[in-house]
């Protein structure tokens, strides 16, 4: 397996705060966990909607990204800027995973929903704790080969 430095991420000329994206990841973790703890698909619908806004619209903020920005400012975190495109790709993956979780929950397939939720929480934990973007890794190995 190649090193992290050799990963190819989608790129854009837009920049966003890395601190905000990491807080977004923490909030996503909390929402997925709450969805399962309270056995409520409403949490997943909210998260799916938030991912949709970040992934597929031109709106400047989703509810979670707005809250994350306010938290980053309140804690006076530095504004380290990173490329936005990998985070948009990751939001699309998050949207798809949340959609799958929701469908599985509604079908009563809670064990499978929990498995997909666990993967989403794992990916978000990597982003939050270590700034490792699974979107970049998946893009490099699953998407990019089809464009060569």
N, C-alpha and C positions, 0 to 999 in steps of 0.2 A: 504494500500500500504506500502511495506517495505521501510526502509530508504535507502538513497543513499549508505550508508556504506555496505549494504547487497547485493549490485549489484555484479554480477559475470561477469567479462569481459573476452574476450579471452586473453590469455597471451602468451608471447614469451620471448626469452632472448635478444631481440633487444631493444634498447632504442633510443628515439628521443627527441628533444627539445620541451618542452611544449610551449615555446614562439613562435617557428616556426609554430607549429600546430595552434596556435591561430591567427597568422598573415595569415596563409593559409585560415582560416575561414573568416577573414575579406575580403580577396581578392575574395573568392568565392561569398560572399554577393555582392560585387561591380560588379562582372561579371554577376551574375543573374539579378541584377537591370538594368545594362546596356543593357542586352539582351532584356528586356521588354521595357525600355525607347526608345531604337532605333529600336524596333520591328525586331531584327535581330537574327536569329537562329545561326549565326556564333559564337556569344559569348557563347552560350550553347554548341556548338560543341567543342569549345576550352576548356571549363570547363569539359565537358564529357571526353575529351582526357586526360586532366590533372588527373582527378579522376582515369581513366583507368590505367595510368602509376603508380600511387601510390597504386592502389588496386591489380593489376594483373601482374605487372612486377617486376623484381629484380633491376631495375635501381635505382641508389642512389637518384636521384632527378627528380621530374617533373618540368616543367617550373615554376609553382607557388611555389613549395617548395624551389626551388633554389632562387627565388626572395625573398621569406619569410626569408630564411637564411641570405641573403645579408642585408635585412632590419633589422633583429634582431641584426646582427653584427654592422651595421651602428649606431643603437640606443644604442649599448652596453648593450643589455638586458642580464640578467643572463641566464645561460644554464641549467635550471632545467630540468632534464631528466625524462621521463615517458615511460611506456611500449608502444611499437610500435603496437602490435596486435590490440588493440581497435581502433586505428586510421586507420589501414588497413581495418578493418570491416566497419568503418564509411565511408571510401573512397568508398567501394563497394556500400554502401547505396546511397552515393552521386552520383556515376556513374549511378545507376539504376534510381534515381530521375531525373538526367539530361537527361537521355535517354527518359524517359516518357515526360518530358517537351518538348524536341526536337520533338518527334513524334506528340504530341498534337499541337505544333506550326505549324508544316508542314501540319497537317490536318485542320488547321484553327480553332481549338478549343481553342482559346486564353484564354477564361475564365477558362477553366480547366487547361491549362498550367500555368496560373497565380496562381491558387490555389496550384498546386504542387510546383511551384516556391516559393510561400509564405511559405510553409512548410519547404522547403530546407533552405530558408533564416532564418526562425525561429530556426531551428536546428543549423545552423552555428552561429547565434547570441548567442545562449546559450553557444556554445564552445568559441567564441571570448570573450564575456563579462564576463562569469561566470565560464569558464572551465568545463562546464557540457557536458559530451559526451553522446549524444542521442544514439550513437552506443552501448554503454554499457547497457543502459536501454532497448533498443529493443532486444539486444542479450539475456539479462537475462529473458525477458518475452516472446519472440517469438521464439527464436532459442534453448536455453538451455533446455526447457521442452521436446523437441523431442529427446534429447540425454540421458535422464534419464531412 
